[in-house]
Amino acid sequence: MSKRIVIVGGGYVGVGLAKSLDATADVTLIEPRSHFVHAPAMIRAVADPSLLDRVLIPYDRLLENGRVLHARATGIDATGVTLDDGQKVEADYIVVGTGSSNATPFKPVGDDIEGLRQANQRIHQQLKAAQTIGIVGAGAVGTELAGEIAYAMPDKKITLISDTDRLFPTMPEKLGASLAKKLQDAGVTLKLGNRAENLQSMTEPYAGQLRLSDGSEHTFDLIFPVLGSRASSELLEALPDIQKSTANRIKVDQWLRPSSLPNVFAAGDVADAGDSMTIVAASRQLPWLTATLKGLMADKPLDTMKPYKPWGPKAPILVPLGPKRGSSFLGLFTAGDFLTRRLKGEDLFVTRYNKLLNRE
Ligand SMILES: Cc1cc2nc3c(=O)[nH]c(=O)nc-3n(C[C@H](O)[C@H](O)[C@H](O)COP(=O)(O)OP(=O)(O)OC[C@H]3O[C@@H](n4cnc5c(N)ncnc54)[C@H](O)[C@@H]3O)c2cc1C
């Protein structure tokens, strides 16, 4: 009889793993949302809501043999996962990929896909009416948002604010420098080395005033707080012998196990395996998880298989500034507009994820 694998969370980890094990195991994916949310394209969708039809992707065609249970997991033990309706789903192996939350309108609040659509519409209307836009936080999401708005709505006055002295300070200097130049060419004002001191919301865009740490005051018709993701780790926190790390993440061992339960694994944003909170990281963890779970199902002891090794400092990053421009670090070198456009900017991997969920 095939082994029962229960996957909690249908994000990049959950969907990828469920699909890759569907033919060899008895797979159950537990996910309360009706649609998969393809986060990279939610940034461009602020400027172009017509994208949403292909960016929010229904789960109904994902699995041929296994099942997607639309429910929220509320508890885990060595024998399975408990759901919010009290039902228990028995498992031989459990993988937790509960991911993270982010600001509106980039990710849903809880399972509310309709609420995300409405927030996208509302903020798009506010953006159209606004003349001055402040973006607080210049990680990948804030930087891309500045580039997308500058491309789609070139008449807006955009200010990108970051408390770091340069863009992408942990990456090779050329990446941040070339992105800064391209943003400035597109008319974006950069306020680097500056903290916003009076943010009214960490998660909701609003109109108002910002006081920066250099003492300057700015009024914006729309302020986007873009301060990074926070892991959804409530389920894992209840397990024995867990260790918390930054942004609510839970540390995992070199076999991606978060606790002393030997058959419970965790990956993606919720798990701190030494990788950043990215799809790029999940894409490295997925083949490892698939191979390791297949090994376990074939009765190979875990410690005879290769442990997981994180990306380290050479993890690639692709940063489009709209569909035409952008810069990327590809592990060995920094690439410019052409490669960034071809690899990501044109399509934002929308086609890839529609195919993964068997929609086109
Ligand atoms: C706007 C934006 C753009 C991004 N762009 C990029 C990019 O271009 N490249 C890149 O590499 N990374 C990007 N990222 C980061 C990327 O989105 C995350 O790294 C990725 O989503 C993590 O995948 P995951 O599977 O860990 O979790 P998620 O994608 O967060 O999915 C977690 C899933 O678990 C479900 N869940 C949560 N709790 C429970 C529970 N108790 N029971 C059942 N289900 C539960 C949620 O409903 C959700 O569907 C971006 C992030 C944002 C916000």
The ligand as a MOL file (V3000), in Angstrom:
LIG
                    3D

  0  0  0     0  0            999 V3000
M  V30 BEGIN CTAB
M  V30 COUNTS 53 58 0 0 0
M  V30 BEGIN ATOM
M  V30 1 C 4.6990 40.3070 -3.5380 0
M  V30 2 C 5.6950 39.1840 -3.4370 0
M  V30 3 C 6.5030 38.8840 -4.5210 0
M  V30 4 C 7.4360 37.8610 -4.4560 0
M  V30 5 N 8.2300 37.6170 -5.5380 0
M  V30 6 C 9.1490 36.6320 -5.4730 0
M  V30 7 C 9.9700 36.3620 -6.5860 0
M  V30 8 O 9.8650 37.0200 -7.6270 0
M  V30 9 N 10.9020 35.3610 -6.4970 0
M  V30 10 C 11.0450 34.6360 -5.3540 0
M  V30 11 O 11.9140 33.7520 -5.3270 0
M  V30 12 N 10.2800 34.8700 -4.2650 0
M  V30 13 C 9.3210 35.8420 -4.2970 0
M  V30 14 N 8.5210 36.0840 -3.2090 0
M  V30 15 C 8.6160 35.2070 -2.0390 0
M  V30 16 C 7.7030 33.9830 -2.2330 0
M  V30 17 O 6.3780 34.3960 -2.5150 0
M  V30 18 C 7.7200 33.0890 -1.0120 0
M  V30 19 O 9.0490 32.7140 -0.7610 0
M  V30 20 C 6.8530 31.8560 -1.2580 0
M  V30 21 O 5.5020 32.2260 -1.3690 0
M  V30 22 C 7.0390 30.8340 -0.1570 0
M  V30 23 O 6.3740 29.6660 -0.5180 0
M  V30 24 P 5.8030 28.6960 0.6030 0
M  V30 25 O 5.3100 27.4830 -0.1070 0
M  V30 26 O 6.7740 28.5530 1.7140 0
M  V30 27 O 4.5640 29.4890 1.2610 0
M  V30 28 P 3.3200 30.4010 0.6790 0
M  V30 29 O 3.5090 30.6150 -0.7640 0
M  V30 30 O 3.2590 31.5220 1.6180 0
M  V30 31 O 2.1220 29.4190 0.8760 0
M  V30 32 C 1.7330 28.9660 2.1440 0
M  V30 33 C 0.3520 28.3390 2.0280 0
M  V30 34 O 0.0570 27.7100 3.2650 0
M  V30 35 C -1.3130 27.9280 3.5690 0
M  V30 36 N -1.4700 27.8080 5.0290 0
M  V30 37 C -1.0150 28.6450 5.9940 0
M  V30 38 N -1.3800 28.1880 7.2140 0
M  V30 39 C -2.0720 27.0290 7.0010 0
M  V30 40 C -2.6900 26.0740 7.8670 0
M  V30 41 N -2.6940 26.2330 9.2090 0
M  V30 42 N -3.3110 25.0130 7.2920 0
M  V30 43 C -3.3160 24.8300 5.9490 0
M  V30 44 N -2.7420 25.7020 5.0910 0
M  V30 45 C -2.1220 26.7820 5.6210 0
M  V30 46 C -1.5930 29.3320 3.0310 0
M  V30 47 O -2.9800 29.5160 2.8010 0
M  V30 48 C -0.7570 29.3530 1.7640 0
M  V30 49 O -1.4810 28.9790 0.6170 0
M  V30 50 C 7.5710 37.1170 -3.2550 0
M  V30 51 C 6.7560 37.4060 -2.1530 0
M  V30 52 C 5.8230 38.4340 -2.2360 0
M  V30 53 C 4.9500 38.7530 -1.0500 0
M  V30 END ATOM
M  V30 BEGIN BOND
M  V30 1 1 1 2
M  V30 2 1 2 3
M  V30 3 2 2 52
M  V30 4 2 3 4
M  V30 5 1 4 5
M  V30 6 1 4 50
M  V30 7 2 5 6
M  V30 8 1 6 7
M  V30 9 1 6 13
M  V30 10 2 7 8
M  V30 11 1 7 9
M  V30 12 1 9 10
M  V30 13 2 10 11
M  V30 14 1 10 12
M  V30 15 2 12 13
M  V30 16 1 13 14
M  V30 17 1 14 15
M  V30 18 1 14 50
M  V30 19 1 15 16
M  V30 20 1 16 17
M  V30 21 1 16 18
M  V30 22 1 18 19
M  V30 23 1 18 20
M  V30 24 1 20 21
M  V30 25 1 20 22
M  V30 26 1 22 23
M  V30 27 1 23 24
M  V30 28 2 24 25
M  V30 29 1 24 26
M  V30 30 1 24 27
M  V30 31 1 27 28
M  V30 32 2 28 29
M  V30 33 1 28 30
M  V30 34 1 28 31
M  V30 35 1 31 32
M  V30 36 1 32 33
M  V30 37 1 33 34
M  V30 38 1 33 48
M  V30 39 1 34 35
M  V30 40 1 35 36
M  V30 41 1 35 46
M  V30 42 1 36 37
M  V30 43 1 36 45
M  V30 44 2 37 38
M  V30 45 1 38 39
M  V30 46 1 39 40
M  V30 47 2 39 45
M  V30 48 1 40 41
M  V30 49 2 40 42
M  V30 50 1 42 43
M  V30 51 2 43 44
M  V30 52 1 44 45
M  V30 53 1 46 47
M  V30 54 1 46 48
M  V30 55 1 48 49
M  V30 56 2 50 51
M  V30 57 1 51 52
M  V30 58 1 52 53
M  V30 END BOND
M  V30 END CTAB
M  END
